[in-house]
Amino acid sequence: MGFLTLFILASLVGAGCVAFVIYWTSNRAAGHAITRHFQDADHILDTGEPPPHWLGKRKGPRKRLEEMIRFYEDSPFYDEESTRESLLAELEQVRQDWSSRFDD
């Protein structure tokens, strides 16, 4: 009986460790993705140009900008709706500027 109890306890501890690693990795990846969206938006609004890591990729800058705009439309990271609307208005202007510059 002692061996079975030890095996069950070890299995639970192992499963808990695996669950923790999955949880930690997922949170870290999500945090990195969110941070990247905000950094990319800052770069675009400061320079009017796509971030360097957007160029030469399978998805062109306009496609990536569309994805970013959808992210901000659904984003829960704003305390005030006016801040979101302001950012979206600026990104919409960039979308119009890029419509003739970049082919996707």
C-alpha positions, 0 to 999 in steps of 0.5 A: 500500500505504501508504494501505491501511495508514493506513486500516486503522490509522485504522479500528482506532483509531476502533473502539477509541475507540468501544469505549472510549466504550461501555465507559465509558458502560455502567460509569458508567450501571451505577454510577449505578443501583447508587448510586441503589438504595443511596440509595433503600434508605437513604431508605426505611429512614430515613424509612419513606417512598418516595423523592420521585422514586418518586412520581407515576411509572408504577410505584407505590412498591410495584412499585418496592420489589419491584424493589429487593428483587429487586436486593438478593436477587441483589446481589453487593455484600455481603461478608457474607450477614448484612448482606444478610439484615438489609437484606432483613428491613427491606425486607420489613417496609416491604413489609408496611407499604406493602401497605395504603398504596399501590395499584399 
